[in-house]
Amino acid sequence: MRFLIVKTSALGDIIHTFSVLKYLRQKFPRPHHIDWVVEKGFAELVKAHPDVDNTLCIDSKNWRKGRNLNEMRIFRQNLRKTTYDAVFDLQGNIKSSFVTFQAKSKNKVGFGWKSAPEWPNGLFLHHRFNPLPEQNIRDDYLNIAKSYFNDHSDNSDEEGVQLDIPIEQQMIITDLLSQPPFFSKTKVMVCPGSAWKNKQMSTDGLIKLLQKTQKQLDCVFLFIWGNEEERREAHDLHKYFGDQSAIIDRLPLPTLQNLMAEMQLIITMDSLPLHLAGTTATPTLSIFGPSSHNKYKPKGTQHVAYQGSCPYNREFSMRCKLLRSCPTGACIRQLTGDEVLENLSLPVID
């Protein structure tokens, strides 16, 4: 059996789709074959997954501009070398439909008319399924695959996966964790940033949360960052906690995922690091504001989340419409560490 997953972007959405990959691999162990189509810029994450046999890369932005068209021809040739038993288009938009259309298969599977991000995608499918409402985003993707196989079993909590990294990257992690005080104390990774400011706690609120966490766990903090603004924020936090903390240089995402697996707890907002942490067995504490923790937090009892309340009484099932434009971001920007931990217990740490 040969299967193709079409999930081209973005990084968080690709990680959410790992649930489908796990399901297919459990149902069809090797030598059954699973390929994945992904944007070139996000390929390192897919290539590192041990259950992916072959990664096919697209570069849609440049191809639309008439650049690197020879790469596009090579991609199409490689795509059409294989006849797939099923193609799962989990992107659900017009861009992915061009890939799905060119793939060789009599069973092209994806979102139904009511749920596809862009409805014309359904014109290129043989089987369409609408995920159940109000469920976790990972189950939205997983239920499409399970519905195709007429599998009505319950969706179980996800176990961790270890992404493949080269030995030199493994040594970086080993060297880091061998330094004091990391080898002797509880290690808590803190990911303070997010793509949008209105999805982040204030620095003061986060410091108070970390103070209480440190008091409860007698822990050290590892601060990570993704851009220059986040790096400055990480430095501010590091200055506050001194030698009981460290700033981690930017790492390739598969290496960061392996480092996350060595932590005892990860504290983060609704962000890429949260979704990456959710692929490990490490407990997480996540803070949500203008997005729904029921929809986006990792699955499993080791993952707990706090949902800030909207002072303007806005309601949403996925994301608030004012996520980018709310002038205060009060649902999360005004949260305090006291408020979070008074209403939420830290995850159980072994």
N, C-alpha and C positions, 0 to 999 in steps of 0.2 A: 504494500500500500504506500502511496505517495500523497502527501498533503502540502498545501501552500497556504501560508498566512500572509495576508496583505494588510499590514499595519505600518504605515510609512512614517508617521509622526504623531504627536510630539513626544518628548522623552517620558513624561509622566503617563501618557496614554499607552505608550509601548509597554511600560512596566505593568500597567493594569491588565494588559493582554497576556501576560505570562501565565495567568490562570488557565487560559485556553491551551497554551503550550504544554503545561503540566498535565492537563486532562488528556490531550491527544497522546502524549508519551506514555502515560499510564495505561491507556486503552490499547495503544499500538506500540509495544516496546520495539527496540531495534531488532531486526534490520528494517522495520518500517521507517520511512523517510519523511522528514519534515523540513521544508524550506521556508524562508521568510523574506518578503520584499520590504525594504526600509530605505528611507532617505539616507544618502551617503553620510551626512553629518551626524547621524544617530547610530551608525552601523556598529560602533565599538561595543555598544551594550548588547545588541542581538548576537554578534559574533562570539561574545564571551559566554553566552548561555549554553550549558552543556547539552541541552536537548535539541538544539538547532543543528541540522546537518549541513545546510548550505544557506548563505546569506546573499541575496541579490539586491544590489544597490541601485537606486535611482538618484538623479540630481535634477529634480523637476524645475527648480528655479532657473538654473542655467540653460536647461533644454528649452524652456519656454522663450528664452532670449536668443535662441539660435546658437548657443555655445556648446562645445563638446558633443556635437551631434554624433560623432563616431562612437562615443560611449553609449549613447542611446541605442544605436544599432546593435552594438555588442550585447547590451542588456536584453534587447528583444530576442536576439538569437539564443542567448543562454536560457531565457525564460521558456522559449518554445521547444527546447530540446527535450523537455519532460512532459509527459501526459499525466496529469494529476487525477487521483481518485476524487478529490474534493479541493476546492479553493475557498478559503474563508476570507471574505473581504470585510474586515472589521474596522476599516476606516470610514466607509459609507459615504464618501463624497465623490464629486465628479473626477477629481484627480485619480483616485484609486480605481475608478471604473475603467479608465484606460488600461491600467495594468490587468485588471480582472478580465476585460474583454480579450486581451491578447493571450492570456494564459490558456493552455489546452486542457480542458476538462468539460465533462458533461454534467458536473455538479458544482455550480458556483453558488455560494451560500453567503447570506449577509442579512442586513437589517430589513425589516418590513417597511411598507410605505409610511406608516405612522411614526416610525422611530429613526429612520435614516437621517443623518445630518443634512444630506442634500438628496432630495427624492429621486432625481434622475439616475442615481446609482442603481436603483432597483431594476432599471431597464436591462441591465447586464447580468442579472442573477436568475438562477433557476429555482432557488429555494430562499424564501424570505420569512424572517421571524421577528416579532416585536418582543423585546425583553419585558419582563414584568415591571410594573411601576414601583417606585419607592424602594428599590433594592440597591445594594452596593454596586458601584460602577464595575467592579471586577466580575460580578455575576451577570451584568448586562452582556458582556462579551462571552462569558462562559455559557450562558443559556442558549446563545445562538448555536454554538457547536453541539451542545447536548440535545437541543431540539432537532437538529439535523439527524442525529443518531437515535432519535425517539427515546432518549434516556431521561427518565423522570425522577431519578434519585436525588436526594438532598445534596446541596452544595456544602461540602465540609470546609472547615477552617483550613487555610493554606499553611503548609509547612515551608520552611526556608529552603532556599537553593543557594549553592555556592557558585558564583560566576568564575570562569576560568581566567587566571592571570598568570603571566610569566614569572619565573622564579625570582628575577630581580625585583619585581613588585612585591612579591611575598617577603623578601628580605627587608624592604622598606618598612613594612608593617612590623616585622619581628624586631627590627632595630628600634623603632619608635616605642614599642610597648615594653622594651627592656630597660628604658630609661626611668629613673625615679621621678615622680612617685607612682608611675603607672603600674609597675609590676606588683605593688603591694596594696593598692586601694581599689575600691569600686570605681569603675570607669564609666563616665556619663558623657556621651557626645551631645553637643548642643548645636543646633542648626537654626540660627536666629532669623535668617533671611527668607524672602519669598519673592516671586516675580513681581508682586504688587505690594506697595506699602500698606494698603488697607487689609492685607492678610498677615501683618506682623504685629506682635505686641510692641509696646513702647520699650525703650531700653530700661527705663526705671522699673516698669512692671516686670520685665524679664529678670532683672537683677534680684528683685524681691522673691520671685519664684525660685530662682537658683539658690538664693540664700537658705530658704526653707528646705529645699531639696538636699543641699549639702549638710544641713544640720541633721536631717533624718537619716541620710545614707553614709555620712562621713566619706564623701566621694571626691574625685578630681574631675575636672571638666576638660574636654577636648572641643575647641571651637572650630567650626569649619565655615568656609565662605565661598561664594561663587563669582562675585564681581568686586570692583574696587570699593563701592559703598559698603558692601557687606564685610569686606576686609577691615575697613575702618571701624565698623561696629564691633567686629570680633576683637580688635585691638582694645577698644574701650572696655569690653567685658573682661579681657585678659588682665588689663591693668587693675581692675577691681578685685579679681580673685587671685592675682599674683602667682606664687609658685605652686598653688593648687590648681593650676590650669595651664593649657598650652594652646597655641594656634597651629592648626594643621595646614600645611601648604596644599594648594590645589592638587588633587590626585585624579587620574583617570577614573571614570565612574565604576568600572569593574573592581578596581583596587579599593576605592572608597567603600564599595559594598562589602568587600572582604574585611575591611577594617571595622565596619559597622557590626559584623558578626562577632567581633571580639569584645564588643562593649557589653555592659550589664544593663544599660538603659540609654535611650535616645530621646531627647527632648527637641521638638521641632514644631513648626507651623504647618499649615496645609501647603506643601511645596514638594519639589522634586526629591529632596532628601527624605521626606517622610515616605514617599512611595517606594524609593529605593530601600529604605530601612524595612519596609513591609515585606520584602523578599527574603529577609533573614528571620531567624528565630529570636532575635533580640527584642525585648519589650520596648514599646514606645509610649511616650506621653505627648500627644499633639494638641495644639490649640487652634480652634477654628473660630472665625467670625462671619464673614460674608459668604462662606461656602458651607455646605452641610456635612457634618461629621458622619452622619448616617450614610451618606453617599460616597464619601471619599476616604475615610480612614481605613487603614489596613484591617483585614479580617483576622479574627482570633482573639481569644481572651487575654492574651499578653499585650494587646494594644488597647490603650484607653485614650479617650479624647474629651476635651472640654469645649462646649459650644457657648461662645459669648452671645448675649442677648441684644437685640436691636432696640435702642431707645425710641426709635421712630415707628415701632410696631410693624415693620415690613416682614413679610413671610416669603419663603422660597423653598423649593424642594431640592435644588441643586446649588445654584449660585444666585446671590442677590444681583439684581439688575444694576445696582449702583456700586458694584464692587470697585470699579475703576474711578468712579466720579464722586462718591460720597465725600463731602468736604471734611468730615471728622473721622470716619472709620471707627466710630465709637464702640461698635460691637466687639472690637479686639484691641484697639489702640488705648482704650480706657480700662482694660482689664488690669487687675493687680494680682500679684502672686498669692496674696491671702485669699482672694475670691476663688482662684483656681483650685487651690489645695484644700480649702474649706468645703468644697463641693465635689472633690474628686480625690480618691486615694491613689498614691503612686502604684504602678504595676508591681506585682510580686517579683522580686529579684532573687534568683537562686544563689 
